[in-house]
C-alpha cells in the first residue's frame, strides 16, 4: 500500500520581528483590491496559536507519517510553543520542518534545533540586496546564526529562500552569491519566489514588462550555468530547476499544484481550523476541516481555472491558487507571469537529454534531482 505523506503548516503567530518591504510594507499600501467581493473572510482568528496540543496530537496521530511545518509570522517568536509541540508529539512518527527569517535561530535550544530536519531561511542574496528589503544588519545576523547552528551540530537542510522583487531582477547574480554559501557548507539548497501577482498595487505595465525582460534573460543565463555544472558532475539543488527535472525523470509530469496546497498539504490555523494554504487562512471557502477531522477526509481543492490546454500545465500546476483566484493583476500582467514560467520550463525540458546521458554514464545520479515534496519550496517561482 502506498502511503501519501501529508504536510501540515502550523501557524504559531501572525506576528513578525521584521518589517520587510515585501509583505509588511506592501500590505500597508494595499487598499481597494476588491477581495471582499471575491471571498468571504473570517477575521476571528487569534493572532497567536490557541490550539490545544492534545487535540493536535489526536489529529496527527490519525496520519501514519505526518510532517509538521512551523510557520508564521515568524515562528521563532514562539520558541516555547515549538518546544511544547515537539515534546507533546515525541512519541508519534512525525518529522518537523520550519520556515523562518533566521533572526532568532540562536535562541532555539540545540535539542530542538536538531529535531527540525529542514528549514527555509529567508535571504535575498548578498548583504546589500538582502538588507535593502529586510533591514540593516539582517544578513550578517542570519549568516552568523546559521554558522552557529552548524557548529552546534545541525546537519539538516538549510534552504536559502529568496524573494525576487521587480526592482532587482538579476536572479543569476543573487543565486551565484548564495552558491558560495552552499560551497561553504552554510546552505544546502536555494529556492526563490517572484513577488508578482500577489498585490494589486504593484503592477505597472511598463515597469513590470521591463522586469520580466531582465529576469527572463538572467534566469536563462542561470539555467545555462546550472547545466554547465551538471556536465562537470555537480548538481546544485536549485528547487525551481530540480522541481522540473524530477517529475520528468520519474515520468510523472501531471504534478498538480506544485506547493501541494489542497491536495498534499494543509495549514493549521491559530484557532485549529484546517485550510488549504497558509496565505489564505482567513478565507472561509478554503477551509478543509478542523483538528476534529480525519486527515484522510479533508476537502481537496483544484487550482485549474484558466490554464486551458497550456503545454506546461502538468509541470507548472497553475503556480499558485491564491494568485489564480484573487486575480489582482490584469490579464496582461498574468500573461507576463505565465510566459516567464513557460520560458524557463521549456529551457529545462530541452536540455534534459544532457541529464539522461550523464546519468547513463554515471557522471551524475537520478538521486541528485530527488527531494522531499511539499515541505516549503513552491517550485514554480
N, C-alpha and C positions, 0 to 999 in steps of 0.2 A: 504494500500500500504506500502511495506517495503522500508524504506529509508536507503541506504547504506552510512554510514558516511565515508567521504573521508578525508584522512590525507595528508597534504602538508608540506614537509620540505621546508623551505626557507633559502637559503644560503645568509647570510648577509655579510660575508667576508671569504676569503680563509686564512687570517692571523690568527696566534695564538700567545698567550703570553707565552706559554711553549714550550719546545723542548723535548718532551717525546721520549723515545727510541723506542716506538712502531711505530710511523708514521714518525716523523721528521728525526730521525737518520737512520731508515731503508731506507727511501726514498732517502737519500743522497748516499746510497750504492747500490741502485738498478739500475744496468746497464745491457744492452743487454738481456732484458727479452722478446724481440720479440713481444711486444704488438702491435707495429705499423703494424705488419703483420696480426694481428687478428682483429684489429679495425681501423676504420677511426676516427681520432681525430679532435676536433675543439678547438684550443688553443686561440681562440679570446675572451674568457670570461674575463671580468674585474675582478680584484682581490677583489673588493668590490661591493656590490649591487648598480646598477644604475637604477633599475626599477622605473617606475612612479607609485606612490601609488594609484592614481585614477584608473589607468589601473588594478592594483592588486585588487582593490575593485570591479571593474566591473566583473572581472573573478570570484572572490569568491562569489559574490552576486548571481551567477547562480547556486551555490551549496547550498541546503537547510540547511545543518548542517556541514560546513567545520571545520576542525581542522588544525591550523597553528602551525608548529613546528620550532622555531628559532634554526638555525644551523650554523655551521661554517666549518673550522676555529673555532674561539672562538666567539660566537655571542655577548657575553657581552663586546667585544671590540667596539661594535656599539650600545651602550645603547641609544644614541639619536635617532637612527633609530628605535629601538624597541619601544620607546615611541611614535614616529610618526606613526608607523604602528598600534599600539594598539588604538591610538586616532582616526586615519583615519577610522578604521573598527569598531568603538564603537557601531554603530547602526545596525551591522549585527548580526545574530545568530551564533556566532563564539566562539570557545574555543582556548586557547593558551597553547602550551607546549614548552619545551626547552631542548636542550642537551648542557651541559656546563661543563667546568672544575671547576667552582665554585670560581675561584680566585678573580673575580670582583663582586661577588654577593652582597657584601656590598655597592657597588656603585649604585645599582638599586633602585630607589625610591620605598618606600613601596606601593604607589598607584599602580605601575606597577608590582611589585613583586607579589602582591596578585591576579593579573589577570591571572597569568600563573599557571594553575591548577596542572601541573605535570612537574617535571624536572628530567632528568637523569644527575647525577653528577658523574664525573669520579673520582674513588677512588679504589685503588687496594688491600684493606685490611688494615693491620696495618701501622703505621708510617714508619717502616724500609723498608718494601717491596714497599710501595707506593712511597716514596721519592727516592728509588733506580732507579725507572723508570721515575718519573715525576719531580724530582728536590728537593733539600734540602729546607725544610720549607713548602712544598706544603701541606702536610697532615694537619699540625697544622693550617694553614691559612684557608683551606677549612672547616674544622670542626668548627673553630671559626665563619666563615661566615654563616654556616648552623644554628648554635645555635642562632646567632644574628637574622637570618631570622625568626626563630621560635619565638623569643622574640618580633619581630615586628608584630607578628600575623599571620605568614604564616601557613596555615592549609592544603595546598595542599600536593601532594605526592612527596617525595624525593626518587628517585631510586638510590641506590648505584650501579654504573655501572663499573664493573671491567674488566680489560683485563688480561687474563692469558697467560703468556709467557712460552716459552719452558724451561726457566731457573728456574721457580718457579711453579711447577705443583700442589702444595698442595692446592687445592680448598677448602677442608674441613677446614683447619686452617684459611684461609683467610675469608671464609664466616662466620665462628664462631666469628671472631673479629667483623665483620660488624653486626652480630646479636645483639651483645652487644649495638651497636649504635641504632638498632631498639628498643631494650628494653629501651633505654634511651630517646626514642621519637625524635631522630635526623633524622634517616632514617625511611622509611616505608616499603621498599622492596629492593630486590637485583637482579641484572642481571649480567651475565658475558659472555664474548666472548673470544674464543680461538684465539690467534694470530698465526694462522696456515693457510697456503694455500693462503695468500694474497700477498706474496712477493716471488720472485723466488730464492732469495739468502739465505733463512734461512732454507732450507731443507737439513738435513744431516741424512742419513739412520739410522745410529746407535743412534745418539743423539735424533732424532725425535721418533724413536721406544721406546727408554727409557722414553722419556717424556710421551708418551701415556700410557705406562705401569704404571707409577706412578700416572698420572692424573686419569686414569680409576679406580685405586684402591682407590684413595682419593675421587672421585666422588661417588663411591659405598658406601663408609663409610658415606658420607654426605646424600645420599638418605636414608640410614638406620636411621640416626639421625633425618631426616625430618619426617619420618613415626613414629618414637618413640614419637615425639612431637605431631603429629596428634592424636595418640592414647590417649594422655593426653588432647586433646581438643584444641591444639594450632596449627594453620596452618600458618607457616611463608611464606610470599609472595616471594618465590624464582621463578622468571619468567621461567627459563628453566624447572622447575618441574610443576608449576601450568599451564604452557603453554601446557603440555601434558595432564594433568588431566582434564582441562576444556573441550576440544573438545570430550574427551571420555565420560564425564558426560552428555554433550549435545547431544551425538550421532551424532556428525559432525566431522568425522575423515578424511575427504578429504579436508584438510585445504588450499592447495595451498602454495605458498611461505610465510613463517610464518611472515616475516617482513612486508608483504603487498605490497612490491615494484612491480609496474607494473600492479597491479590489484585493490588495495585498498589504495594505497599511491603513491604519486609522489613527485618530487622535483622541486622547482622553482629556477632556476639558477640566477646568478648575473645580467644576461642580460635580463631575463624574459622568457627564454625557459623553457619548461616543459620536464623533463627527468624522467626516472623511478626510479632512485636511486641516493642518494647524493654522493656516491663514484664513480659513473660512469657519472658524469655531463659533462665531456668533450668528451664523445663518441657519435658520430653522430647517429649511428644506434639505440641508446636508447632514442632518442628524441621522445616524445609522442605528442608534440604540443607546444603551446605558450600561453601567457596570453590573446591572442585573441581567443583561442579555447573555445569550450563548454566543461566544465568538464566531462559531460556525454559521450563525444565522443573522449576522449583521447585514444590513442592507447594502447591496452593491450599487456602484454608480458608474455611469458610462460617460466618457469625455467626448464622444463623437457628436459634433454639431455641424460645422460647415467645412469639414475636411474633404468631403466628397470622395472622389477617387484619386486623391493625392498619391503620387507614386512612392512617397517615402513614409506614408502614414504608419505602416507596420513597424517601422523602426523609430518613428517620432512619437506616435501615440497621442498626438494632439498638443504636445508641450506642457500645457498647464490648464487644469479645469477652471480655476478662478479666472485666468485671462480669457479663456474661451467664453465663459458665461457672463462675466462682468461687462465685457465689450466696452472698455473705457477709451480705447483708441478708435479713430475712424478706420474704414476698410483699407485705405492706402497705407496706414501705419501697420496694421496687422499683416498686410501683404509683404511689407519690408521684413517683418519678423520671419514669416513663413519662407520667403525666398532665401533668407540667410541660413535657415535650418536646412533647406533642401540643398543649398550650395555645399555646405560642409559635409553633410551625409553622403552626397554623391562623390565628393573628393575621396572620402574614405572607402566607399564602395569600389571605386575604380582602381584603387591601389591594394585591395585585398589579395590579389594574386601574389603580391610580394610576400605577404604574411603566410599564405599557403605554401609557397615554395620554401621559405625559411624554416617552417615547421617540418616539412618533409626532409629537409637537410639537417634537422635537429640543431639549427643555429639558435632557434628560439623554441618555446613550447606553447601549445594552446593554453596551458595553465597560466601563462603570463598575462592573459587577457580576461581571466576569470576574477570575479569579485562577488561580494555579498550584495544582492539586490535590495533596494528599498530602505537602506538604513539612513539615508540622508541626501546623498548626491542625486539631484533630479535628472541627471544625464543630459537632457536637452536644455541648453542654456537659454 
